[in-house]
Structure formats: structure tokens, C-alpha cells
């Protein structure tokens, strides 16, 4: 069922939860740095998928940030006055 009253704290979809738990298990087995290296290709595919979705010229035009507030601030501060 859908949770529409939790803003940014709504429960994640099962697929997201599965990937997160899997990565945490990998970190517990081989360490955070090595797990990050192993996840690099999947991470890059996220940027490529977003670029296709948004019809961007390349994945280099995509920025994924920790919050909408942070993203908005970076966008505003990047405008030269």
C-alpha cells in the first residue's frame, strides 16, 4: 500500500530495501571501501539511466544529491550573477 503522509521518510519499496540490505551485508564481509568498488558499475548505471530518462546529452549532466534542499542550493549558487 502507498504511504502518502510521510514525506521523505516513507517506507522504501521492497526492491530498494533488498539492494540496501545486500550492500550492507557485502560491506560487513569485505569492508566499505571494497564494497564501494564492487558497486561502482551499478552506481554509474544509475547516472546513465537518469540521463536517458531526462533526455540529457550525457550522464555527466546528472547530479544526484542527498536532499532536494541541497540540490536546490547548489543549483542556485551555480548561477553567475
N, C-alpha and C positions, 0 to 999 in steps of 0.2 A: 504494500500500500504506500501511498505518497504522503510525505511529511511536508506540509507547506508552511508550517509556523515555526521553523527552527533556524531560518536564515542560513548562515554559514556553518551551522552545527548540526545539520540534518544527517541522519544515518547514511553511510555510503552504500552504493549498490554492491551486491554480493561480489561481482567481478572485481571491483576496486578493492574491497576488503581482502579477497583472495590474493591479489597481487601484492598488497602491502604486507600481509602475514608471510607470504612466501619470501619476500625480500628480507624481512626481519629475521626469518629462520636462516637464510643464507648469510646474513651479517653475523649471526650467532655462531655459525660454523666456520666461516673463513675470515671474518673481520669486515668492518665497514668500508675500508679503502678498496679491498679486493672485490667486495660485493658491488661497489660503485663501478669498478672497471668492467665487471661482468654485465652490468645493467646499461652500460653506455650505449650500445647499439639500440636497445629498446627506447632509451631516452631520446636518441636522435630521431627515431621514427615518429615520436610524438610531435616534434617540431615539423617534420615533413608532412605529417597528416594534417596538422593545423594550417600549414601553408596551402595545401591543396584545398582544404575546406574554405579558407578565406580568399582563395584565388590570389595569393601572394606570389611575387616573382620567384622567391626562394625561401628556404627555411631560415635564412639569415635575417629575414624581415620579421620574424616571430620572436616575441618576448613573453615568457611565462614567468609570472612573479608570485609572491606569497599571498598577496591580497589585492583586492580592487583598489584600495586606498593607496597602496604602494605603486601600483601600475598608473593610477591617475596622476599621482605626484610626479613620477618620472616623466610621464608624457608632457605635463605642464612645464616642468623645469627644462625640458629639452627644447622648448620653443625659444628661439632667439628673438629678443626684443630690440 
